[in-house]
Amino acid sequence: MNLPNHGANPLRLYSQSGIEPPENFLDFSENIHPFGPPPFIKENWSEFFSLLNAYPDTHAEPFRTAAAAYHQIEKDQIAAANGAAEIFTWLARRYRGKRVILLEPAFSEYRQTLEAENAVISEIQLSSKSDWQVNMDAVKAELDNSAAVYICNPHNPTGILLTVEKLKEIADSCCAAGCELVIDEAFIDFIGEEASFTEYLSSYSQVIIVRSMTKMYAIAGLRLGYVMAAPQTISELTEGAAHWNVNALSATIGAGCFPLEDYRKTIRLAANKERTKMIQFFTEKNCRFSDSQANFLSFSLPEGKNADLFFEDMLKKGIVLRHTYSFKGMDGCWFRIGMKSDTAMGRLREEVSVWLAQS
């Protein structure tokens, strides 16, 4: 089956799978929460119209100032981009022809952008046998003669979180080896800033933190991400960036998202509640699952069940899961699901229960 490398865009998945999409389907393959964007966007939409007839600020203001204030860092420690994906193209250019360590399974954009710049990729394979936990000694052993190591925290696709203490241990080892540490915190908002490494950014000049506004604020269509690092690193990363890479709508709306702590709390509580129910369900059904702390988790079927048949049958039932053929070490035997509404999650459990009983 010809499958896309990303979640979302279910119609493309149906087309590439050769399966006729049902009239109604539920997409669990992407990790956007079900509550929609913050209400202030719709309430003030008419006011945003005036932003369309002028060029945006070249430094993505007012977003850059708002982000710096939120994280209590200086503005020269931050740069905004057209989604986190653009930042990974900047990083790949930085590591052109150099050795970079990836912890697999990993977000496919890491490898795709690095390979486009002829970086030499060294893999550290995480394993379901150790519950996808990071082997700290294995990471440290690879750091010499490497330009960077990429770590997604919480990890995509498992949702497993590395503690700040473990990240500091890795950062110290990177410093000793002359290696940069790239921390992708795209899903850290679903845990809280206490889990972020940002507080220690100024103490580690070789650490680069990538953040996304897409997931927590449900604004994937606006494309907005940002990177935090030492001022010199920010300057080097953005040296070849396009002018006006962040549009005025994104910069203005993004700036308005940072004060919304009540909104974030609502999303976190809902995601945690649904994830807890799914973990209980998978336990009862003898499915394996990842120890996720994010708004998604990965699972595998009980021994002897056909994963490919399950995936296809779920598609026919209107249940779109994230396949894992593009995640090294999962190889289609695992599935990732984003936490959606209570009704949607109940439908998912119902369809999985029926399939497991009949197969």
Beta strands, then each sheet from edge to edge (+ up, - down):
strand 1: 26-27
strand 2: 78-81
strand 3: 99-104
strand 4: 120-125
strand 5: 148-152
strand 6: 180-184
strand 7: 207-212
strand 8: 225-228
strand 9: 288-289
strand 10: 296-300
strand 11: 319-320
strand 12: 334-338
sheet 1: 1+ 11+
sheet 2: 2+ 8- 7+ 6+ 5+ 3+ 4+
sheet 3: 9+ 10- 12+
end
